[in-house]
């Protein structure tokens, strides 16, 4: 009897545990993206300052700064796109989970 109640409880809680697992994996992916972004920004910034300090004239410094800003913009843009894709995918998976939950809990005739 206890085993049957335990199985029923597990079955009833499965959608919530699946949703929590999806949430945790999504947060982990986003944290990894942010970690990569910050590491990249730090290394690109250090490389920029090293290269900028070696420039002898204003035009060369301006070109160095332009290249750095383009790289910075590309890095942030790519991270934003991939983060948006992760969130969109998680949202779609969660929507499917809720659809499946409503089908499971809809009274059958």
SEBAVO-908992 format. One line per field, with one value per residue: residue number from 1; x, y, z of N, C-alpha, C in turn. Coordinates in nm, 2 decimals, padded with zeros to 4 digits, always signed. Example, Ala and Ser with C-alpha at 12.3 -4.5 7.8 and 13.67 -1.06 7.14 Angstrom:
% residues 2
k <- c(1, 2)
nu <- c(+01.32, +01.28)
nv <- c(-00.57, -00.22)
nw <- c(+00.78, +00.71)
cau <- c(+01.23, +01.37)
cav <- c(-00.45, -00.11)
caw <- c(+00.78, +00.71)
cu <- c(+01.32, +01.29)
cv <- c(-00.33, +00.00)
cw <- c(+00.78, +00.79)
END
This chain:
% residues 109
k <- c(1, 2, 3, 4, 5, 6, 7, 8, 9, 10, 11, 12, 13, 14, 15, 16, 17, 18, 19, 20, 21, 22, 23, 24, 25, 26, 27, 28, 29, 30, 31, 32, 33, 34, 35, 36, 37, 38, 39, 40, 41, 42, 43, 44, 45, 46, 47, 48, 49, 50, 51, 52, 53, 54, 55, 56, 57, 58, 59, 60, 61, 62, 63, 64, 65, 66, 67, 68, 69, 70, 71, 72, 73, 74, 75, 76, 77, 78, 79, 80, 81, 82, 83, 84, 85, 86, 87, 88, 89, 90, 91, 92, 93, 94, 95, 96, 97, 98, 99, 100, 101, 102, 103, 104, 105, 106, 107, 108, 109)
nu <- c(+00.08, +00.19, +00.39, +00.25, +00.12, +00.34, +00.44, +00.22, +00.25, +00.50, +00.44, +00.25, +00.41, +00.59, +00.57, +00.63, +00.89, +01.02, +01.00, +01.14, +01.39, +01.44, +01.44, +01.67, +01.88, +01.86, +01.93, +02.19, +02.31, +02.28, +02.44, +02.69, +02.72, +02.73, +02.96, +03.15, +03.13, +03.21, +03.47, +03.58, +03.53, +03.71, +03.96, +03.97, +03.96, +04.20, +04.38, +04.33, +04.40, +04.67, +04.75, +04.67, +04.83, +05.07, +05.05, +05.15, +05.05, +04.75, +04.56, +04.62, +04.56, +04.29, +04.20, +04.27, +04.09, +03.85, +03.85, +03.85, +03.60, +03.42, +03.47, +03.39, +03.12, +03.03, +03.09, +02.92, +02.67, +02.65, +02.65, +02.41, +02.22, +02.26, +02.19, +01.92, +01.82, +01.85, +01.67, +01.43, +01.41, +01.39, +01.15, +00.97, +00.99, +00.89, +00.63, +00.54, +00.55, +00.36, +00.13, +00.13, +00.08, -00.18, -00.32, -00.28, -00.42, -00.67, -01.01, -01.12, -01.36)
nv <- c(-00.12, +00.13, +00.15, +00.18, +00.42, +00.58, +00.56, +00.68, +00.94, +01.01, +01.00, +01.20, +01.42, +01.43, +01.61, +01.86, +01.82, +01.77, +02.02, +02.17, +02.06, +02.14, +02.41, +02.44, +02.34, +02.53, +02.76, +02.70, +02.68, +02.94, +03.07, +02.97, +03.09, +03.36, +03.36, +03.29, +03.51, +03.73, +03.65, +03.67, +03.94, +04.05, +03.95, +04.06, +04.33, +04.37, +04.30, +04.51, +04.74, +04.69, +04.69, +04.95, +05.11, +05.09, +05.24, +05.50, +05.73, +05.94, +05.85, +05.58, +05.49, +05.54, +05.36, +05.12, +05.14, +05.14, +04.88, +04.73, +04.81, +04.71, +04.44, +04.40, +04.47, +04.26, +04.04, +04.07, +04.08, +03.83, +03.67, +03.76, +03.68, +03.40, +03.35, +03.43, +03.24, +03.01, +03.07, +03.08, +02.82, +02.68, +02.79, +02.69, +02.42, +02.41, +02.50, +02.28, +02.09, +02.18, +02.15, +01.88, +01.81, +01.92, +01.75, +01.51, +01.55, +01.60, +01.51, +01.20, +01.08)
nw <- c(+00.00, +00.09, -00.10, -00.33, -00.29, -00.28, -00.54, -00.68, -00.58, -00.68, -00.95, -00.97, -00.90, -01.10, -01.33, -01.21, -01.11, -01.35, -01.47, -01.28, -01.32, -01.59, -01.55, -01.39, -01.56, -01.77, -01.63, -01.57, -01.82, -01.90, -01.71, -01.77, -02.03, -01.95, -01.79, -01.99, -02.15, -01.97, -01.92, -02.18, -02.24, -02.05, -02.13, -02.39, -02.34, -02.19, -02.39, -02.57, -02.43, -02.40, -02.67, -02.74, -02.58, -02.72, -02.94, -03.16, -03.28, -03.32, -03.51, -03.55, -03.29, -03.29, -03.49, -03.36, -03.14, -03.27, -03.39, -03.15, -03.04, -03.23, -03.21, -02.95, -02.97, -03.14, -02.98, -02.75, -02.88, -03.00, -02.77, -02.65, -02.84, -02.84, -02.57, -02.58, -02.75, -02.59, -02.38, -02.52, -02.62, -02.38, -02.29, -02.48, -02.43, -02.17, -02.22, -02.37, -02.17, -01.99, -02.15, -02.18, -01.92, -01.88, -02.04, -01.92, -01.68, -01.75, -01.73, -01.85, -02.08)
cau <- c(+00.00, +00.28, +00.46, +00.15, +00.10, +00.47, +00.44, +00.13, +00.31, +00.61, +00.37, +00.19, +00.51, +00.68, +00.57, +00.70, +01.04, +01.07, +01.00, +01.25, +01.51, +01.45, +01.48, +01.81, +01.97, +01.86, +02.01, +02.33, +02.36, +02.30, +02.55, +02.81, +02.73, +02.77, +03.10, +03.23, +03.12, +03.29, +03.61, +03.61, +03.54, +03.83, +04.08, +03.97, +03.99, +04.34, +04.46, +04.31, +04.48, +04.81, +04.78, +04.65, +04.95, +05.18, +05.02, +05.23, +04.97, +04.60, +04.49, +04.64, +04.48, +04.15, +04.18, +04.27, +03.97, +03.74, +03.85, +03.81, +03.46, +03.35, +03.48, +03.31, +02.98, +03.01, +03.09, +02.80, +02.56, +02.64, +02.61, +02.27, +02.15, +02.26, +02.11, +01.78, +01.79, +01.84, +01.55, +01.32, +01.40, +01.33, +01.01, +00.90, +00.99, +00.80, +00.50, +00.50, +00.53, +00.23, +00.03, +00.12, +00.02, -00.32, -00.37, -00.28, -00.51, -00.81, -01.09, -01.15, -01.50)
cav <- c(+00.00, +00.24, +00.16, +00.23, +00.57, +00.64, +00.57, +00.78, +01.07, +01.03, +01.03, +01.33, +01.53, +01.43, +01.74, +01.97, +01.79, +01.79, +02.17, +02.22, +02.02, +02.22, +02.54, +02.43, +02.33, +02.65, +02.86, +02.66, +02.72, +03.09, +03.11, +02.94, +03.19, +03.48, +03.34, +03.30, +03.66, +03.81, +03.61, +03.72, +04.09, +04.08, +03.93, +04.15, +04.46, +04.37, +04.31, +04.64, +04.84, +04.66, +04.74, +05.10, +05.18, +05.09, +05.33, +05.63, +05.85, +05.94, +05.77, +05.43, +05.46, +05.54, +05.23, +05.02, +05.15, +05.10, +04.74, +04.68, +04.83, +04.62, +04.30, +04.40, +04.46, +04.13, +03.94, +04.09, +04.05, +03.68, +03.62, +03.79, +03.59, +03.26, +03.35, +03.44, +03.10, +02.92, +03.10, +03.05, +02.68, +02.65, +02.83, +02.60, +02.29, +02.43, +02.50, +02.14, +02.02, +02.22, +02.09, +01.74, +01.81, +01.94, +01.63, +01.40, +01.58, +01.62, +01.39, +01.12, +01.04)
caw <- c(+00.00, +00.09, -00.23, -00.43, -00.26, -00.31, -00.69, -00.72, -00.54, -00.78, -01.08, -00.96, -00.89, -01.21, -01.41, -01.13, -01.10, -01.48, -01.48, -01.20, -01.39, -01.70, -01.50, -01.34, -01.67, -01.84, -01.56, -01.58, -01.95, -01.90, -01.63, -01.85, -02.13, -01.89, -01.75, -02.11, -02.19, -01.88, -01.95, -02.31, -02.22, -01.97, -02.21, -02.50, -02.28, -02.16, -02.52, -02.63, -02.35, -02.43, -02.81, -02.74, -02.52, -02.81, -03.06, -03.16, -03.33, -03.29, -03.61, -03.52, -03.17, -03.33, -03.56, -03.25, -03.06, -03.36, -03.40, -03.02, -03.02, -03.32, -03.15, -02.83, -03.01, -03.19, -02.87, -02.67, -02.96, -03.01, -02.64, -02.64, -02.94, -02.79, -02.45, -02.62, -02.80, -02.47, -02.31, -02.61, -02.62, -02.25, -02.29, -02.56, -02.36, -02.06, -02.28, -02.40, -02.04, -01.94, -02.24, -02.14, -01.78, -01.89, -02.10, -01.82, -01.57, -01.81, -01.71, -01.97, -02.08)
cu <- c(+00.09, +00.35, +00.37, +00.13, +00.23, +00.48, +00.34, +00.18, +00.41, +00.55, +00.31, +00.29, +00.60, +00.68, +00.65, +00.85, +01.10, +01.09, +01.12, +01.39, +01.54, +01.50, +01.63, +01.91, +01.97, +01.94, +02.16, +02.39, +02.38, +02.42, +02.68, +02.83, +02.78, +02.92, +03.19, +03.24, +03.22, +03.44, +03.66, +03.63, +03.67, +03.95, +04.09, +04.01, +04.14, +04.42, +04.44, +04.40, +04.63, +04.84, +04.77, +04.77, +05.07, +05.16, +05.09, +05.15, +04.82, +04.52, +04.50, +04.57, +04.34, +04.11, +04.18, +04.14, +03.85, +03.73, +03.81, +03.66, +03.38, +03.36, +03.39, +03.16, +02.94, +03.00, +02.96, +02.67, +02.54, +02.60, +02.46, +02.18, +02.14, +02.18, +01.96, +01.73, +01.77, +01.71, +01.43, +01.30, +01.34, +01.19, +00.92, +00.88, +00.89, +00.66, +00.45, +00.48, +00.39, +00.11, +00.01, +00.05, -00.13, -00.39, -00.38, -00.39, -00.66, -00.89, -01.13, -01.29, -01.51)
cv <- c(+00.13, +00.26, +00.21, +00.38, +00.64, +00.66, +00.67, +00.92, +01.11, +01.07, +01.17, +01.45, +01.53, +01.56, +01.85, +01.94, +01.80, +01.94, +02.22, +02.18, +02.11, +02.36, +02.54, +02.42, +02.46, +02.76, +02.82, +02.70, +02.87, +03.14, +03.08, +03.04, +03.32, +03.47, +03.35, +03.45, +03.74, +03.78, +03.67, +03.87, +04.13, +04.06, +04.03, +04.29, +04.47, +04.38, +04.44, +04.74, +04.82, +04.72, +04.89, +05.17, +05.18, +05.18, +05.46, +05.75, +05.83, +05.85, +05.62, +05.40, +05.46, +05.41, +05.12, +05.02, +05.11, +04.95, +04.67, +04.70, +04.73, +04.47, +04.30, +04.39, +04.32, +04.03, +03.95, +04.05, +03.90, +03.62, +03.64, +03.70, +03.45, +03.25, +03.35, +03.30, +03.00, +02.94, +03.06, +02.90, +02.63, +02.68, +02.74, +02.46, +02.30, +02.43, +02.36, +02.06, +02.05, +02.16, +01.95, +01.72, +01.82, +01.82, +01.52, +01.43, +01.61, +01.50, +01.33, +01.07, +00.90)
cw <- c(+00.00, -00.04, -00.34, -00.41, -00.30, -00.47, -00.74, -00.69, -00.64, -00.91, -01.08, -00.96, -01.01, -01.29, -01.34, -01.13, -01.24, -01.51, -01.40, -01.26, -01.51, -01.66, -01.46, -01.46, -01.76, -01.76, -01.56, -01.71, -01.96, -01.82, -01.70, -01.96, -02.07, -01.84, -01.87, -02.15, -02.10, -01.91, -02.08, -02.31, -02.15, -02.06, -02.33, -02.45, -02.25, -02.29, -02.58, -02.56, -02.38, -02.57, -02.81, -02.68, -02.61, -02.93, -03.05, -03.20, -03.31, -03.39, -03.59, -03.39, -03.20, -03.40, -03.46, -03.17, -03.15, -03.37, -03.26, -03.00, -03.11, -03.26, -03.03, -02.86, -03.06, -03.08, -02.79, -02.75, -02.98, -02.88, -02.61, -02.72, -02.88, -02.65, -02.48, -02.67, -02.69, -02.40, -02.39, -02.61, -02.49, -02.24, -02.37, -02.49, -02.24, -02.11, -02.31, -02.27, -01.98, -02.02, -02.20, -02.01, -01.79, -01.95, -02.00, -01.71, -01.62, -01.79, -01.84, -01.96, -02.13)
END
